Amino acid sequence: MSRSSFTKTIPVAAVFLVAAFLRLYRLPEVPPGLHPDEAMNGINALEAWRTGHFRVFYPENGGREGLFINTQSLALGLVGHNEPWVLRLVSAIFGSLTVIAFYFFCREISDESTARLAALFMATSVWHITMSRFGTRPVSALFFLLWGLYLFWRSTRSLAEGLRWYILEAIAAGLVYGLGFHTYTTYRITPLMVTAILPRMSRQFGRRNVVKVGSIAATAALVAVLPLALYFLDHRADFVRRIGEVSLMASPHPILQLLSSIAKTVGMYAFAGDENWRHNLSGQPMLFWPVAILCFIGLGLAVFRQRWLLVFWVAGCCRRYCRRRIFRMLCGPV
């Protein structure tokens, strides 16, 4: 490693150490107790380790994709202690490595300084730290999404530069991205997010290169998703059950409910936040008002400079409505 490369690595390594410290420090003590979702994960994970029956989908507790729980099962078996912190250790590792993925992805789409700042903000984000210290699945979904997007972008750049190993990078991108569907139900909305970055990639690397790499990555992703897809073919109710429990379509006025949901999502940043103490100071806005102002200014700038980022945000607001509508169109009523 050259001296300049080593110098560039130091800030990134420091950010990673900060991220790991904030997610691992006193993990056996904080948070106290055991959340019901963690307990259910632990029961399934312990059973899987003892029986050797690792499932692709666990139907209990509303239904949960199996990859994260199976990873927790391996952690329980290898560590040898059936304690809450072992379940949370898996989340903490996923969360810490996600910060690095965010750095690499931001470096691809922007520059070194922006990537370092973005990684630092994620490393110290109270919401990402909180989710990284709970033994539940959501934190793992972002891990696979960001690493998949980074590898997809990198492989397309490699092809544009004439590098032969772009095929391996494209396969890795598809496999990593596809594994994300085994983590958390909300991940099913991510194809909209991937589609949003394609115009930007086409302008930068050429449409033909994007199509070529995208075809390879999509094929690899389908291979990764196949076990879960085969399960859902035999258990259609499991595919839609968790969505149905929280769907906007259960409301007599789904469009009004959708608009209300978006308004509340926007308002939680500066006016009134979640009342759940696990996510937020109960009822308080998520951001201190000067930070909230800067947040909205940033969203305004994104409208003119990085429109595809808005798709990521809007998709998050609309994910429950869209998933239910798409399922009904494809599969009909269950």
N, C-alpha and C positions, 0 to 999 in steps of 0.2 A: 504494500500500500504506500503510495506516495505521500509526502508530507502534507500537500494540499488536501488530498482525500481524507487523510487522518484528521485534519483540522475541521473538515466539514462534518465528519462523523461524530465529533465530540458533542455538539449541541443536540443532535438527534438521540444519542445515547443518554444524555442527561434527561431529555424529555421522557424517554422510555423508563428510566429509573424512577422519575417522579410518578409516572403512571402506575408502575408496579408497586411502589411504596404506598400510594394512596389506596390501592385496591387490596393489598395484602396485610397492611399494618393492623395488628390486633384482630385479625379475621376470626379467631375463635370466640372473641368477646363481642364484637360489633358487626352487625346488629344482634341484639339479644334475642333469645327465643328461636322459634321456628315457624315460618309462615306456612299456612295450610298447603299452598302449591308446592313449596319445598318439601314438605313432609310426604306428599303424594309421590313426588319425584323420587324421594329417598326410598320409599317402600318398593316402588317398581324397580329401581336400580339395584337394591339389595337382593330382591327376588331374582333378577336377571343374572346377577353374579353367582348366586348359589345354585341356580338351575342350569346356567349356561344357555338360557333361552332369551336371546337379545331380539326384541321385536322392532319392526320398522315403524310401528304405530301402536301407541298405548291408548286404548279406548276409554280408560277411566278418567274421571275429573274433566269431562267435557271433550276428551280426546286430545292427544298430544303426539306430535311427530317424535320419533325415537332416538335420533342421533345424539342429542344433548343428554338424554337420560342414560343412554348406553355409555356415553363418555363418563358420566357420573358413576355408573356401575364399575367401570374399570378403575376409577379413582378410589372408590371404597375398597375394592379388592386389593389394590396395590398398596394403599396406605395402611389398611388393616384396622382402621378405626371407624366405627359407625357413629359419626358425630356430624352436626350441622356444618362445621367449618370445612369438612371434606367436600360436601356438595357445593359449597360456595367457592372452594378453591378452583373448581373447573370454570366457574363464571369469571373469577378474578384473572385467570390465565387468558381466557377468551378476550376479556376487556382490555387487558394490557397489550395483547398482540393486535387488537383492533386499532389501537392508537398508531402503531407502526404502519399498518395497512393504510390508514388515513393519510399519513405522511407521504407514502409512496404514490398514492393516487393523486393527492393534491400537487405533488411535484410534477406528475405527468401532465396535468391539465393547466398548471400555472407555472410557478417558479419556486426556487429553493426557499426564499424568505417566506413566501406565503405558506408553503408546506410546513415549515417549522412552526409558524404561528398557529396554523390550524391544528397541528398535532398537540401543541401545548394547550390550546383551548380545550381540546377533547380530553387530554390527560387530567385537567383540573376541573372538568365539568361536573358539577354536583350530581346531575341526573345520570350521567354515564358511570360515575363512581358508585352511585347508589345501586344501579342495576347490575354492576359488576360484583357487588358484594352480596347479592341474593342468588340462591341456587336455582334460578329459573331460566327459561329458554331464550327470552328476547335478546339478551346480549350476544348470543352466538349468531343470530341472524345477520347482524351488521358486520360481524367478522367475515362471513362468507361472501356477503355482497361486496364489500370494499376490496377484498383480495381478488375476487372474480373480476370486478371492473378494472382494477389495476392491471391484472394480467392480460385482459382483453385489450386494453389501450396499449400496453407495452408490446404485445404480439403484433398488433397492427402497425405500430411504429417500426418494429423490426422488419416486417415485410416491406414497408415503404423504403427502408434503408438498404434492402437487398440482403438481409441476414437470413441464413438458412434455418436457424433454429426457431423461427417464428411458429412453425407447426407445433413443436413441443409446447411452446408458450400458449398457443391457442387451445390445445387440448387441455392443458392445466387450467386455463381460464374457464373452460366449459365445465370441467369436473368440479372445480371449487365452487363455481356459481351454482351448479346443479345440486350439490350437497346442501346448499342453503335451504332448499325446499324441504329437507328433512329436519329442520330446526324449529320453525315457528310458523303458525298459520298465516300471519301477516306477510310473510315472504312471497306469497303468491301474487302480490301486486307489483313485485319488482320488475317483471318484463316491461311494464310501462316506463319504468325508470331507465332501463337499458335502452329502450327505443328512443327516449328523449335525447340521449347523447350521440346517437348515430349521425344526425346532420352535422354536428360539430366535428366529429371524427372524419366524416366524408370530405368536409372542406379542408381539413388539415392533412389527411393521408390519401385522399382519393377514394371515390365510391367503390371502384373495383376492388381495392385492397380491403376495404371494410367488409364488403360482401364475401370475399374469399375467406378472411379470418372468421367472420361471423358464422359462416356455414360450418367450419370446422368446430368452433366453440359450441354452436348450437347442438351439433351431433353428439359431442362429448357430454353436454349438459343433459340431453335426453337419456343417455346411458346412465348417468348418475341418478336421475329422477325415476328411472324405470321400476325399481323395486317398490317405491311408494305408489307409483301409478298403478301397478298391478294389484297392490293391496286395495286401493280405492275402487278399482273395477269390480272387486268382489264385495266391497263394503261402501256402497255409495252414500249411505246415511252418515258414515263417519266423516266423509269428505265435507259435508255441508253442516253437520250438527253444530259445531262450535260457532260457525258463521251465523247460523240461524238464531242462536241464543242472543246475539248482540246486533243482529241485522236491523238496518233502518226500515227494511221492508215489513217488519212487524208493526210499524207505526201506521195509523190510518192515513197519515199525510207524509209520505216518505220524502217528497221534495222539500217541504217546509222543514222537516226534521234534518235533512241534509244541510240546508242553508243555516239552520240553527247550530248544527254541529261545527260548521266552518267558522261561524261567527264566534262561538265559544272558544274554538281553537286559537283564533286570532286574539281574542280578548284575554286569554290566559297569560299572554306574555306581559301585558301592561296593566290589566284591570282586575281580574279575578281568576285565580288559579284553582287547581285541583284541591279538594278538601281532604284527600287521602294524605296522611302525614308521611307515608312511605315515599310519595312522589314530590311533596312540596310542603312548605309551611302552610298549614290548612287555610284555604281560601285566599291566600296572598298571591299576588302576581309572580310569575316565574322570574321576571327580570326587574332589577332596580330601574326606576324610570329613566335615568339617563342612558342606561344600557338598552332599554326597550326602544328608545328613540333611535339609537344607532342601529338597532336590529331592523327597524322598519325602513330606515334610510338604505340599509344594505339590500333589503328586499326590493326597494324601488330601483336601485342601481342594477340589480339582477335582471329586471325587466328589459333593460336596454343592452346589457353586456353578456349575461349568462342566462338566457331564458330557460335553458334546460334544467337549471337548478330549481326554478319555480315548479317544474313538473314534479320533482322529488317531493317538494313540500306539499303541493296540492294533492298528490297521490296519497300521501299520508293522511290528509284530512278526509279524503273520500274513499279510503280503502274498503271499509265495510260495505258501503253501498255498492261500489263497483263489483266486488267479489260476488255478492249475492246476485246481482243482475246478470253477470257473465255466466255464473253457474246455471241459472234458470234458462238462459238462451241455449247453452250447450247440452244440458242434460234433462231439462224439463223438471217438473215437480217431483219431489221424492216422497 
